[in-house]
Amino acid sequence: MPRLLHYSDVENVYDDPVSVGRLAGTLRGLNGPDAVVCGTGDNTSPGVLALLDRGRQALDLFEAIDADVATFGNHDFDFGPDATRSLVADSPQTWVSANVYGPDGGRFAADVVPWSVESVDGVRIGFFGVTDPATPSLNPMAEDLGFTDPYDAAERAVAALRDAGVDRIVALSHLGSGDDDLARRVDVDAILGGHVHAERNDRVDDTPLLRPGANGHAVFEVAFDATGPIRIARHTTADATVADDVASALRERAADAGLDEVVARVDDPVDRTDAAVFRGETRIGNFVADAYRWAVDADVGLQNSGGIRDGPALAGGVTVADLVSVLPFEERVVEATVTGAELRQILAESAAAVVDFGEPDWWHGHVSGVRVRWDDDANRLLSARVGGEPIDPGAEYTVATSAYLLHTSHEFPTLREQHRTDEGDVQYEVLADYARTAGIDPEIEGRVRRVGDRSPSQGATSTTPE
């Protein structure tokens, strides 16, 4: 009986050798001649080791788990197309992508195919891959690539696989919430998804939709019989046996990083989990936004929630590597000059309901130098003050933020490249310099207050999930 083993969005778990060792141990324990190991994107980056090794640290995992098929996530292009092509060429699995193309409209790479067939226990299973077409906006390093409509591409791939006489068809998807539309557009036996970090085990039009979440906490197992999927099991990696060879390989890579300087000590651990970061004001968000504003002497600091990566709390002796893991990107802190009217709109775009990006109740903005009061029910900015004073719509204000937010149209779309007026250092360098100067001891100060029936805390900021 064929089985699919599904992992996704490993991201910066490589920076914790034990955790990635447990993921490898889980997949090894489940693997066998009747299994296909499937990855659905963002399994090479971001992270500290990813930044240093240009994603090639993922090869330690891919080889250890005997990976079979994979598709791309937006972060798999973090170091540019050439780095991705090199990694693809050296990895053991077959990479499938039906909607990613090179700048000339040709295949992204010679080793990447739109679909592939795996024969398992006498069953021919066809796999195809699709990636979020917004990737060039989400990742500046992918802006020269072509991303076609994933649903049209999926229909073509399914037709080709039917013509090839396969018994089952499985979609490897990095579309996030777009998986629902994918299930409605194509007739497949299962959609293995990624991109959105929340776990999912659901059905749409009787098609199983699975997401194992981020950071290697879980693996899904899907077993087939002659009629289709008959059993779906979730396996946690928390108590799995550590694959020592994988953990050792990653420790060796980390030892060569040279990022072990302790820049500050933290007595009260600073949480940086997704559950906290996307709810509203957090200590880690305040620290980052304060560092930005300090670095370029701006009126306001702004950090997007998605840029702060989930990981262990900052505690004890905090090293440069710890701060790189918070923001593992080679993006610079920039100064943007905006009008007060634009600043109010930018602050309103902190709400997921305004930008239609992510889960409906997410909060995207962490701020410094400004206090925001927001009505979740009316999706309306109630008040915003800079330096204790109401924002003057006709005045100009400087905003310190990441260069990424000037590039993307998916978060804070009012901020554009035309607003750039100055540039500072790379994000994690700014964090390290600020920590050396001011330490790391952020507090919750009421910078963001969400009110209404759907708010996390009925009028006070909360850092815990509902």
Buried (B, 14 or more C-beta within 10 A) or exposed (E): EBBBBBBBBBBBBBBBBBBBBBBBBBBBEBBEEEBBBBBBBBBBBBBBBBBBBBBBBBBBBBBBBEBBBBBBBBBBBBBBBEBBBBBBEEBBBBBBBBBBBBEEEEBBBEEBBBBBBBEBEEBBBBBBBBBBBBBBBBBBBBEEBBBBEBBEBBBBBBEBBEEEEBBBBBBBBBBBBBBBBBBEBBEBBBBBBBBBBEBBBBBBEEBBBBBBBBBBBBBBBBBBEEEBBEEBEBBEBEEBEBBEEBBBBBEEBBEEBEBEEEBBEBEEEBBBBBEBBBBBBBBBBBBBBBBBBBBBEBBBBBBBBBBBBBBBBBBEEBBBBBBBBBBBBBBBBBBBBBBBBBBBBBBBBBBBBBBEBBEEBBBBBBBBBBBBBBBBEEBEBEEBEBEEEEBEEEBEBBBBBBBBBBBBBBBBBBBBEEBBBBEBBBBBBBBBBBBBEBBBBBEBEEBBBBBBEBBBBEEBBBBEEE
